[in-house]
Amino acid sequence: MTQTSNTVEIFSDGACSGNPGPGGYGTILRWGDKVKELSGFDPQTTNNRMELMGAIAGLEALKRPCRVQMTTDSEYVKKGMTEWIQGWVKRGWKNSQKKDVANRDLWERLLELTAKHQVEWHWVRGHAGHPENERCDELAREAIRVGRAG
């Protein structure tokens, strides 16, 4: 990938100490040879919310419309964005059991962000040696440690 390319790679992961409990996310953005790492903490959250926040933080960091290769180890996030969300929207944010969609606030944020970009979603197995996914996991766990101490 050349520096003139407008394709950005985003890797994200979320972690929670207890579910619910203190949580963190880690995100890596890579554009050519430039790399930016982001992380965040929430004192009371769920793992799924942190997985969503990792993807949201990466997209929010983009300053202009881009092609995005988004990699997550969360099937919940990937399937949510590629398989389920259109049905949720059609049904007024109800799932297939006619119940309210969990984490609707974050799904709506993510949907709004993805509308600005061309996002291709990729899933990798967590804790399987994928270097960027492992680093995102470290960032998320460090955010929990620092957040608890702070």
Backbone bond lengths (Angstrom), bond angles and torsions (degrees), N, CA, C in turn:
res aa  C-N    CA-C-N  psi(-1)  N-CA   C-N-CA  omega(-1)  CA-C   N-CA-C  phi
1 M - - - 1.448 - - 1.522 108.71 -
2 T 1.300 116.16 131.87 1.461 119.61 -179.04 1.520 110.52 -93.86
3 Q 1.305 115.00 161.63 1.456 121.21 -179.19 1.525 112.03 -62.15
4 T 1.326 118.25 -24.84 1.462 121.26 -179.89 1.524 111.62 -81.52
5 S 1.305 117.64 -10.43 1.461 121.23 178.57 1.526 109.43 -65.25
6 N 1.335 115.72 144.56 1.450 117.44 175.33 1.526 110.79 -103.58
7 T 1.333 116.73 24.65 1.456 121.10 174.64 1.521 109.26 -94.56
8 V 1.320 114.43 125.53 1.453 121.90 178.89 1.522 107.60 -112.07
9 E 1.318 116.17 135.60 1.456 120.72 173.24 1.524 107.52 -96.65
10 I 1.329 116.18 131.41 1.457 121.49 175.70 1.522 107.48 -124.54
11 F 1.319 114.95 130.88 1.462 122.80 176.16 1.526 105.99 -119.18
12 S 1.330 117.65 135.64 1.458 118.16 -179.34 1.520 111.01 -143.78
13 D 1.328 114.02 154.41 1.457 121.06 177.60 1.521 108.23 -152.46
14 G 1.307 115.36 154.34 1.453 122.12 175.08 1.506 109.91 -127.85
15 A 1.329 115.62 156.29 1.461 120.76 179.40 1.525 108.43 -146.15
16 C 1.314 115.18 153.25 1.449 120.19 178.98 1.526 108.06 -142.06
17 S 1.320 116.42 140.02 1.458 121.67 175.71 1.517 105.92 -101.16
18 G 1.323 115.58 93.99 1.457 121.59 -165.41 1.515 106.12 88.60
19 N 1.322 117.79 156.35 1.459 120.22 -178.25 1.525 108.32 -144.23
20 P 1.331 119.42 90.66 1.464 127.56 11.07 1.530 112.88 -79.72
21 G 1.335 112.83 164.78 1.451 121.63 178.98 1.500 110.05 169.43
22 P 1.329 117.35 -167.65 1.465 119.64 176.96 1.534 109.76 -64.70
23 G 1.325 115.98 136.94 1.461 119.31 -176.75 1.512 112.17 -137.20
24 G 1.329 114.23 163.14 1.454 120.88 177.38 1.509 109.76 -148.18
25 Y 1.319 114.54 163.22 1.458 120.35 173.83 1.515 108.35 -132.90
26 G 1.315 114.95 156.11 1.455 122.18 174.84 1.517 108.54 -133.68
27 T 1.325 115.50 139.21 1.455 121.27 -176.82 1.526 109.35 -139.95
28 I 1.317 115.97 138.26 1.470 121.88 174.26 1.519 107.69 -120.28
29 L 1.322 116.66 130.56 1.457 122.63 171.61 1.516 107.19 -110.70
30 R 1.324 116.21 133.56 1.458 120.36 177.66 1.522 108.82 -132.09
31 W 1.322 115.30 127.44 1.454 123.07 176.58 1.513 106.27 -134.35
32 G 1.322 116.08 109.38 1.463 119.87 -174.50 1.518 109.40 59.35
33 D 1.346 116.96 -123.76 1.463 119.66 179.72 1.533 112.11 -98.33
34 K 1.330 117.29 7.73 1.462 121.09 177.77 1.528 109.65 -92.51
35 V 1.339 115.97 133.45 1.461 121.58 179.55 1.523 108.62 -129.98
36 K 1.330 115.75 134.83 1.461 121.12 176.24 1.522 107.74 -128.94
37 E 1.333 116.03 132.95 1.457 121.24 177.76 1.524 109.06 -110.15
38 L 1.325 115.84 137.47 1.457 122.85 178.68 1.520 109.10 -128.97
39 S 1.319 116.56 151.70 1.458 119.94 172.53 1.514 108.84 -153.35
40 G 1.318 115.65 162.49 1.456 120.82 179.51 1.515 110.54 -154.80
41 F 1.330 115.22 165.17 1.459 122.83 -174.07 1.522 109.73 -134.19
42 D 1.316 116.24 145.09 1.460 122.82 172.21 1.529 106.38 -136.48
43 P 1.340 117.47 125.48 1.469 119.29 -175.55 1.525 114.53 -68.05
44 Q 1.346 117.75 -22.89 1.467 120.19 -179.24 1.518 109.02 -146.18
45 T 1.327 115.65 102.96 1.466 120.01 -173.84 1.521 109.60 -153.56
46 T 1.328 115.71 -168.71 1.469 121.21 175.47 1.530 109.18 -124.84
47 N 1.305 115.09 163.84 1.457 120.19 178.11 1.532 110.60 -60.16
48 N 1.329 117.36 -44.71 1.467 119.39 -178.96 1.524 111.90 -61.29
49 R 1.329 117.98 -38.55 1.468 120.37 178.28 1.530 110.18 -64.35
50 M 1.313 117.78 -38.46 1.460 120.10 179.94 1.522 110.93 -70.97
51 E 1.326 117.72 -35.92 1.472 120.35 174.94 1.525 109.78 -60.41
52 L 1.321 116.93 -44.37 1.465 121.15 177.96 1.525 111.07 -64.34
53 M 1.331 117.37 -42.41 1.461 120.83 -178.46 1.523 111.88 -64.12
54 G 1.325 118.03 -33.53 1.464 120.48 176.83 1.521 111.30 -60.11
55 A 1.338 116.18 -45.19 1.465 120.59 178.92 1.530 110.49 -68.35
56 I 1.322 117.23 -41.89 1.467 121.94 -179.95 1.525 110.08 -61.16
57 A 1.324 116.78 -47.08 1.473 120.38 -178.37 1.522 111.18 -59.71
58 G 1.323 117.24 -40.19 1.458 120.23 178.90 1.518 111.82 -63.21
59 L 1.320 116.88 -45.83 1.460 120.27 -179.38 1.528 111.44 -69.69
60 E 1.328 117.62 -36.20 1.463 120.39 178.56 1.530 112.11 -65.48
61 A 1.323 117.09 -23.97 1.468 120.83 -179.31 1.530 112.70 -76.46
62 L 1.325 116.85 -14.21 1.464 120.13 -178.79 1.528 110.17 -77.21
63 K 1.316 115.77 134.66 1.461 120.86 -175.46 1.528 114.01 -94.06
64 R 1.323 117.60 -13.25 1.463 121.18 178.68 1.536 108.14 -151.12
65 P 1.327 116.92 164.22 1.470 119.41 179.55 1.533 111.41 -57.83
66 C 1.305 116.06 135.85 1.469 122.20 -176.75 1.519 110.50 -139.42
67 R 1.318 114.23 161.77 1.464 120.51 162.16 1.521 104.92 -82.89
68 V 1.317 116.54 133.16 1.458 120.65 -175.90 1.519 109.64 -127.25
69 Q 1.324 115.16 129.96 1.459 122.51 168.79 1.526 105.22 -100.85
70 M 1.329 117.69 103.26 1.463 122.84 -175.80 1.526 109.34 -99.35
71 T 1.324 116.25 121.52 1.460 121.44 -178.80 1.518 109.55 -117.29
72 T 1.321 115.67 127.28 1.452 122.77 -179.84 1.525 109.40 -137.49
73 D 1.331 116.36 156.20 1.464 119.56 172.95 1.531 110.01 -99.39
74 S 1.331 116.33 9.41 1.462 121.65 -178.74 1.525 110.53 -99.72
75 E 1.327 115.46 110.42 1.467 118.89 174.57 1.521 109.61 -64.94
76 Y 1.322 116.70 -31.85 1.468 122.22 177.61 1.528 110.20 -56.82
77 V 1.323 117.49 -48.00 1.462 120.93 -179.51 1.526 110.53 -69.82
78 K 1.323 116.85 -48.69 1.475 119.10 -177.11 1.527 111.29 -62.78
79 K 1.331 117.17 -50.67 1.469 119.57 -178.90 1.524 111.01 -67.06
80 G 1.335 115.84 -35.71 1.458 118.87 177.42 1.516 111.21 -56.90
81 M 1.325 116.40 -44.80 1.466 120.73 -176.57 1.530 113.26 -81.24
82 T 1.317 118.25 -27.68 1.467 119.49 -174.89 1.537 113.59 -103.52
83 E 1.338 117.69 -20.10 1.466 119.63 -175.25 1.527 114.15 -123.61
84 W 1.325 117.78 -37.78 1.465 119.99 -167.56 1.524 115.05 -100.89
85 I 1.320 118.19 -32.16 1.465 120.05 -165.60 1.530 113.64 -63.50
86 Q 1.330 117.95 -37.19 1.473 118.70 179.99 1.531 110.85 -62.08
87 G 1.317 116.62 -39.39 1.467 120.43 176.86 1.520 111.95 -66.39
88 W 1.326 116.26 -40.63 1.474 119.38 177.68 1.519 110.51 -59.45
89 V 1.329 116.46 -46.32 1.465 121.24 -178.58 1.541 109.43 -62.79
90 K 1.344 117.18 -46.07 1.476 121.45 179.67 1.520 111.62 -59.21
91 R 1.341 116.03 -36.37 1.470 120.65 -177.95 1.532 112.28 -90.86
92 G 1.324 117.72 14.75 1.466 119.87 178.99 1.522 112.43 69.15
93 W 1.340 116.05 41.13 1.472 123.30 179.08 1.527 112.40 63.20
94 K 1.346 114.12 38.46 1.467 120.81 171.58 1.526 106.73 -111.03
95 N 1.339 116.01 144.54 1.461 119.35 177.43 1.526 109.74 -84.39
96 S 1.307 116.80 -175.70 1.468 120.37 -175.92 1.530 112.21 -65.95
97 Q 1.337 117.70 -17.67 1.471 122.12 175.89 1.535 111.21 -92.63
98 K 1.347 116.37 10.17 1.470 123.70 179.72 1.535 112.61 64.92
99 K 1.336 116.25 23.66 1.464 121.59 175.70 1.520 108.84 -101.59
100 D 1.337 116.49 158.11 1.461 120.39 177.45 1.524 110.45 -58.90
101 V 1.324 116.03 138.56 1.465 121.82 177.80 1.533 108.46 -68.64
102 A 1.331 116.44 127.32 1.465 121.38 176.77 1.525 109.56 -66.58
103 N 1.291 116.97 143.45 1.473 123.95 176.28 1.521 112.74 63.57
104 R 1.332 115.96 30.86 1.468 120.69 -177.68 1.525 111.72 -52.88
105 D 1.343 117.87 -39.75 1.466 120.68 -178.16 1.527 111.35 -57.64
106 L 1.329 116.56 -42.27 1.464 120.14 -179.31 1.525 111.68 -75.89
107 W 1.336 117.40 -37.73 1.460 119.99 176.64 1.532 110.18 -60.55
108 E 1.336 116.54 -41.39 1.463 119.59 179.01 1.526 111.30 -64.39
109 R 1.329 116.74 -40.88 1.470 120.04 176.45 1.519 111.03 -60.86
110 L 1.331 115.43 -46.26 1.463 120.46 -178.44 1.529 110.77 -64.61
111 L 1.321 117.47 -41.48 1.459 121.32 179.15 1.533 110.36 -62.48
112 E 1.319 117.20 -42.74 1.466 121.51 178.72 1.531 110.62 -63.06
113 L 1.327 116.94 -42.40 1.466 120.85 179.75 1.521 111.75 -66.39
114 T 1.322 117.04 -42.13 1.469 119.24 -177.67 1.522 111.58 -68.50
115 A 1.327 118.07 -22.71 1.464 120.89 178.44 1.531 111.25 -66.18
116 K 1.321 117.60 -21.67 1.470 122.26 -178.88 1.526 112.42 -85.52
117 H 1.314 117.11 -12.72 1.465 121.93 -172.33 1.523 110.06 -131.50
118 Q 1.335 115.93 169.27 1.465 121.65 169.86 1.518 105.58 -101.50
119 V 1.326 116.38 103.42 1.462 120.74 -173.86 1.520 110.40 -107.50
120 E 1.311 114.81 128.65 1.462 122.16 173.55 1.523 106.18 -111.92
121 W 1.325 116.54 124.87 1.470 122.19 -174.55 1.522 110.92 -95.19
122 H 1.329 115.39 137.81 1.467 121.80 178.42 1.528 108.52 -133.01
123 W 1.317 115.07 141.67 1.463 120.86 177.39 1.523 109.04 -113.04
124 V 1.335 115.77 137.58 1.471 121.86 171.77 1.524 107.88 -127.09
125 R 1.312 115.44 150.59 1.463 119.55 176.50 1.525 109.08 -69.47
126 G 1.326 116.07 131.33 1.461 120.75 179.03 1.518 111.18 -72.07
127 H 1.308 116.52 151.64 1.470 123.87 176.36 1.530 111.70 55.13
128 A 1.325 115.02 37.43 1.465 120.00 -178.13 1.524 111.44 -120.48
129 G 1.338 116.59 17.07 1.449 119.96 174.55 1.521 115.66 91.17
130 H 1.342 118.53 4.88 1.470 120.33 176.06 1.532 106.61 -68.90
131 P 1.344 118.48 116.53 1.473 120.86 -169.66 1.527 114.45 -56.18
132 E 1.314 117.83 -46.29 1.466 119.29 -178.28 1.524 111.24 -70.62
133 N 1.331 117.13 -37.59 1.455 119.62 177.70 1.527 110.71 -65.05
134 E 1.319 116.87 -40.28 1.474 120.13 177.77 1.526 110.29 -63.14
135 R 1.333 117.52 -40.35 1.461 121.05 179.04 1.536 110.77 -66.50
136 C 1.318 117.31 -40.87 1.467 120.06 177.12 1.529 110.66 -61.65
137 D 1.323 116.70 -39.88 1.464 120.80 177.13 1.532 110.02 -61.89
138 E 1.330 117.14 -43.13 1.479 120.46 176.89 1.522 110.82 -60.10
139 L 1.323 117.09 -44.89 1.469 121.47 179.73 1.530 110.69 -61.22
140 A 1.329 116.95 -42.51 1.468 121.36 -179.72 1.528 110.80 -65.14
141 R 1.323 116.56 -44.35 1.476 119.71 -179.03 1.531 111.20 -68.90
142 E 1.328 116.49 -36.03 1.461 120.04 176.64 1.535 110.37 -65.81
143 A 1.318 117.56 -38.13 1.464 121.01 177.76 1.533 110.20 -60.88
144 I 1.340 117.20 -38.33 1.466 120.50 176.89 1.519 110.53 -65.33
145 R 1.348 116.74 -46.54 1.480 120.10 -179.78 1.526 110.90 -60.28
146 V 1.307 117.45 -48.47 1.471 122.02 -178.41 1.532 110.00 -66.62
147 G 1.330 116.51 -43.27 1.460 120.52 -179.37 1.508 112.45 -62.07
148 R 1.321 117.28 -40.60 1.462 121.21 177.43 1.515 111.47 -65.55
149 A 1.333 115.45 -38.81 1.481 120.17 -177.42 1.525 111.30 -74.65
150 G 1.362 115.31 -30.23 1.453 120.74 -172.75 1.481 113.51 -79.90
